[in-house]
Amino acid sequence: MIKSELVEKIAEENPHLLQRDVERIVGTIFEEITLAISSGNRVELRGFGAFSSKKREERMGRNPRTGVSVKVDRKHVPFFKTGKNLRKRLNES
């Protein structure tokens, strides 16, 4: 599902809301999650999962096209850990 499909689905399930308002709400939620993670905080949505960032140390990588070793700088990457309820629903038979 992409963002526009999410907005459409929420708008269909809530006919009292205008689509542009739903777009603004979804955009605000994503923006707040992004701001929290980028400032080093963790965002937890109970039953769904938690968003955070992890630090990756610098390392030696390899260019897959040429095979030449290259230095990869230290960086922070986004990380998502699924919640217990989401894992349970994904693994139901």
N, C-alpha and C positions, 0 to 999 in steps of 0.2 A: 504494500500500500504506500502510495506517495502522499505528500502533504495535501495536495488538492483533492485527492480521494477522501482523505480523513475529514477535511472541511466539508465536503459534499455530504458525507455520511452523517456527520453531526448536525448539519443543517436540515437534512431530511428527518432525523429523529427529533428535532426541536423546531417545529414550524413557526413557533412564536419568535424565533431569532432570525434576523436578517443574515444573509450569507456573508456580507461584508463584515458584520459584527463577529461571526464565527471565525472568519479569516484573521481578524484582529486578535481574538482570544487565543487561537492556536499559535499565531506568530508570537504573541507575548509569552506564552508558556515556553516555547522553544528558546526564545531570547533569554528568559530568566534562567533556564537550565544551563544555557551556554555561558552566561555571565557568572553563575555560581561555580561551574567547573573551572572556568578560566581564572577565577580568583582563588582556586585551591580548595573550594568547598565540595562537599558531597551532596547529591540530591537523591533522596530516597522516596520512591512511590510504593507504599506498602502493597504487597501482593503482586507487584509488577516487577520491580527491580531497582537497582541503584546505579546512578551515573557518577563517575569520578574520573580523575586523571591519574595516570601512572608515569613515573619518570623512567626513561630508558637512557642508560649510560652510553657514552660514545663507544663506538666499536668499529672494527674493520668489516666492510661489506664487499660485495663483488658485483661488478656491472655484469648482468646476465648476457648482454649482447657481445661484449668484448672479452669478458673474463678477467678484466683488470681489477685489482683490489683498490677500493676507495674508502676514505675515512667518512664515517657517518657520525655527525655531531650528536651530542646529547640533546634529548628533546622530551617533551611531555606529549602523551597520546591519550585520547579519550578511552574510557573503559566502561563497560556495562556488565553488571552482574545480575542475572535473573533472580527474581524473588521466588520464594518457595511455592506460592500458588501458581505462578506462571509455569515453573518447571513441572509441577504436578499435572497441569492441563495439557502440556505438550507431550507428556509421557503416558497419558491415559490410553488404554487399549480400545 
